[in-house]
Amino acid sequence: MTGAEAALLSEAVDLQPIGALAPGGLRTLAARLSRRIHLPCHVLAPREELPLRSLPGRAQLDANALLQSLEALAAPQRLLVGVAAQDIAIPIFTFVFGLARRGGRACVVSLARTEPSFYGLPPDDELRDGRATAEILHELGHVAALDHCPDRGCLMSFAGNIEKVDTRGSRFCDPCTARLPFWMRGPEPLRDLV
Protein backbone atom coordinates (compact mmCIF):
# COMPACT_ATOMS: atom_id res chain seq x y z
CA MET A 1 0.00 0.00 0.00
CA THR A 2 1.39 3.41 -0.93
CA GLY A 3 1.49 6.36 1.49
CA ALA A 4 -1.27 8.06 -0.51
CA GLU A 5 -3.47 4.95 -0.25
CA ALA A 6 -2.76 4.76 3.49
CA ALA A 7 -3.72 8.43 3.86
CA LEU A 8 -7.08 7.61 2.28
CA LEU A 9 -7.71 5.05 5.04
CA SER A 10 -6.79 7.35 7.92
CA GLU A 11 -9.00 7.41 10.99
CA ALA A 12 -7.64 10.44 12.86
CA VAL A 13 -5.19 13.33 12.80
CA ASP A 14 -2.86 13.74 15.77
CA LEU A 15 -1.21 17.09 16.53
CA GLN A 16 2.22 16.56 18.05
CA PRO A 17 3.66 19.57 19.91
CA ILE A 18 7.30 20.29 19.12
CA GLY A 19 9.06 22.53 21.60
CA ALA A 20 7.37 24.90 24.04
CA LEU A 21 3.77 25.37 22.92
CA ALA A 22 0.78 26.48 24.96
CA PRO A 23 -1.57 23.45 25.25
CA GLY A 24 -4.63 25.66 24.78
CA GLY A 25 -3.31 26.88 21.43
CA LEU A 26 -3.02 23.36 20.09
CA ARG A 27 -6.51 22.50 21.32
CA THR A 28 -7.80 25.54 19.42
CA LEU A 29 -6.02 24.35 16.25
CA ALA A 30 -7.38 20.83 16.70
CA ALA A 31 -10.92 22.21 17.05
CA ARG A 32 -10.54 24.42 13.97
CA LEU A 33 -9.09 21.56 11.96
CA SER A 34 -11.89 19.21 13.08
CA ARG A 35 -14.41 21.62 11.57
CA ARG A 36 -12.62 21.43 8.21
CA ILE A 37 -11.99 17.70 7.79
CA HIS A 38 -13.93 14.49 8.38
CA LEU A 39 -11.42 13.06 10.86
CA PRO A 40 -11.20 13.67 14.60
CA CYS A 41 -8.17 15.70 15.62
CA HIS A 42 -6.31 15.03 18.85
CA VAL A 43 -3.50 16.79 20.71
CA LEU A 44 -0.72 14.46 21.85
CA ALA A 45 1.63 14.87 24.80
CA PRO A 46 5.10 16.29 24.06
CA ARG A 47 7.78 13.74 23.10
CA GLU A 48 11.38 13.98 24.17
CA GLU A 49 12.76 11.93 21.27
CA LEU A 50 11.96 14.46 18.54
CA PRO A 51 15.17 16.05 17.21
CA LEU A 52 15.24 19.74 18.03
CA ARG A 53 18.49 20.30 16.19
CA SER A 54 19.13 23.46 14.27
CA LEU A 55 20.41 23.70 10.75
CA PRO A 56 24.16 24.49 10.76
CA GLY A 57 24.74 28.21 11.19
CA ARG A 58 21.03 28.98 11.49
CA ALA A 59 18.69 29.51 14.43
CA GLN A 60 16.01 27.33 12.78
CA LEU A 61 14.99 23.75 13.38
CA ASP A 62 15.85 21.21 10.69
CA ALA A 63 12.45 20.53 9.08
CA ASN A 64 13.74 17.44 7.23
CA ALA A 65 14.93 15.80 10.46
CA LEU A 66 11.64 16.60 12.18
CA LEU A 67 9.60 15.19 9.31
CA GLN A 68 11.66 12.01 9.20
CA SER A 69 11.14 11.48 12.96
CA LEU A 70 7.42 12.21 12.72
CA GLU A 71 7.02 9.73 9.87
CA ALA A 72 8.64 7.05 12.04
CA LEU A 73 6.26 7.86 14.92
CA ALA A 74 3.02 7.98 12.88
CA ALA A 75 0.64 5.32 14.18
CA PRO A 76 -1.14 3.04 11.69
CA GLN A 77 -4.26 4.62 10.18
CA ARG A 78 -3.48 7.97 11.80
CA LEU A 79 -1.87 11.07 10.34
CA LEU A 80 0.67 12.95 12.43
CA VAL A 81 1.07 16.73 12.26
CA GLY A 82 4.09 18.10 14.10
CA VAL A 83 3.42 21.67 15.27
CA ALA A 84 6.56 23.62 16.17
CA ALA A 85 6.76 26.91 18.01
CA GLN A 86 10.19 27.62 16.50
CA ASP A 87 11.00 28.65 12.96
CA ILE A 88 11.83 25.73 10.64
CA ALA A 89 13.80 25.49 7.42
CA ILE A 90 15.43 23.21 4.92
CA PRO A 91 18.93 23.87 3.55
CA ILE A 92 17.77 25.26 0.18
CA PHE A 93 15.19 27.72 1.61
CA THR A 94 15.64 30.48 4.17
CA PHE A 95 12.51 29.14 5.92
CA VAL A 96 9.44 26.98 5.33
CA PHE A 97 5.97 27.32 6.85
CA GLY A 98 5.65 23.54 6.73
CA LEU A 99 6.95 20.38 5.12
CA ALA A 100 5.37 17.11 3.98
CA ARG A 101 6.08 14.33 1.55
CA ARG A 102 3.53 13.77 -1.17
CA GLY A 103 1.56 10.73 -0.10
CA GLY A 104 3.32 10.54 3.29
CA ARG A 105 1.89 9.86 6.75
CA ALA A 106 3.14 12.97 8.56
CA CYS A 107 3.91 16.64 8.13
CA VAL A 108 5.44 19.44 10.18
CA VAL A 109 4.24 23.05 10.46
CA SER A 110 5.85 25.99 12.26
CA LEU A 111 3.75 28.59 14.07
CA ALA A 112 6.61 31.12 14.24
CA ARG A 113 5.84 33.00 11.02
CA THR A 114 2.06 32.75 11.43
CA GLU A 115 2.35 35.12 14.41
CA PRO A 116 1.71 38.76 13.47
CA SER A 117 4.25 39.75 16.16
CA PHE A 118 6.95 38.00 14.07
CA TYR A 119 6.50 40.90 11.62
CA GLY A 120 6.39 43.61 14.30
CA LEU A 121 2.58 43.79 14.38
CA PRO A 122 0.28 43.54 17.40
CA PRO A 123 -0.70 40.01 18.46
CA ASP A 124 -3.84 38.68 16.75
CA ASP A 125 -4.83 35.18 17.87
CA GLU A 126 -7.58 34.84 15.26
CA LEU A 127 -5.25 35.73 12.38
CA ARG A 128 -2.49 33.45 13.73
CA ASP A 129 -4.86 30.51 14.18
CA GLY A 130 -6.39 31.00 10.74
CA ARG A 131 -2.95 31.05 9.13
CA ALA A 132 -1.81 28.00 11.10
CA THR A 133 -4.95 26.04 10.20
CA ALA A 134 -4.51 26.91 6.52
CA GLU A 135 -0.86 25.78 6.65
CA ILE A 136 -1.82 22.48 8.26
CA LEU A 137 -4.48 21.95 5.57
CA HIS A 138 -1.92 22.78 2.86
CA GLU A 139 0.53 20.19 4.23
CA LEU A 140 -2.26 17.61 4.65
CA GLY A 141 -3.06 18.28 0.99
CA HIS A 142 0.48 17.10 0.17
CA VAL A 143 -0.03 14.06 2.42
CA ALA A 144 -3.20 13.39 0.37
CA ALA A 145 -0.92 13.36 -2.74
CA LEU A 146 -1.67 16.86 -4.07
CA ASP A 147 1.14 18.89 -5.63
CA HIS A 148 1.45 22.67 -5.60
CA CYS A 149 -1.31 24.26 -7.66
CA PRO A 150 -0.77 27.04 -10.24
CA ASP A 151 -4.04 28.74 -9.13
CA ARG A 152 -2.84 31.52 -6.80
CA GLY A 153 -6.19 31.49 -4.99
CA CYS A 154 -5.93 27.78 -4.16
CA LEU A 155 -4.80 26.59 -0.75
CA MET A 156 -2.37 24.29 -2.56
CA SER A 157 -0.51 27.16 -4.25
CA PHE A 158 3.06 27.73 -3.09
CA ALA A 159 3.46 30.56 -0.59
CA GLY A 160 6.98 31.87 -0.11
CA ASN A 161 5.96 34.69 2.23
CA ILE A 162 3.17 35.56 4.65
CA GLU A 163 1.47 37.91 2.20
CA LYS A 164 0.94 34.98 -0.20
CA VAL A 165 -0.34 32.86 2.68
CA ASP A 166 -2.93 35.55 3.41
CA THR A 167 -3.94 36.23 -0.19
CA ARG A 168 -4.36 32.60 -1.19
CA GLY A 169 -6.86 32.13 1.63
CA SER A 170 -7.96 28.72 2.83
CA ARG A 171 -9.96 27.18 0.01
CA PHE A 172 -8.96 24.47 -2.40
CA CYS A 173 -9.70 25.23 -6.05
CA ASP A 174 -12.25 23.01 -7.83
CA PRO A 175 -9.67 20.74 -9.55
CA CYS A 176 -7.77 20.20 -6.27
CA THR A 177 -11.02 19.65 -4.35
CA ALA A 178 -12.00 16.97 -6.85
CA ARG A 179 -8.73 15.12 -6.07
CA LEU A 180 -9.04 15.36 -2.28
CA PRO A 181 -9.91 12.23 -0.32
CA PHE A 182 -13.25 12.21 1.46
CA TRP A 183 -11.71 12.99 4.86
CA MET A 184 -10.31 16.28 3.52
CA ARG A 185 -13.77 17.42 2.40
CA GLY A 186 -14.84 18.47 5.85
CA PRO A 187 -18.25 19.02 7.35
CA GLU A 188 -17.86 22.79 7.53
CA PRO A 189 -18.50 24.67 4.27
CA LEU A 190 -15.30 25.86 2.67
CA ARG A 191 -14.78 29.46 3.66
CA ASP A 192 -11.76 31.62 4.23
CA LEU A 193 -10.09 31.14 7.62
CA VAL A 194 -7.85 34.18 7.34
Secondary structure by P-SEA (a helix, b strand, c coil): ccaaaaaaaccbbbbbbcccccaaaaaaaaaaaaacccbbbbbbccccccccccccccccccaaaaaaaaaaaccccbbbbbbbcbbbbccccccccccccccccbbbbbccccccccccccccaaaaaaaaaaaaaaaaaaaacccccccccccccccccaaaaaaacccccaaaaaaccccccccccccccc
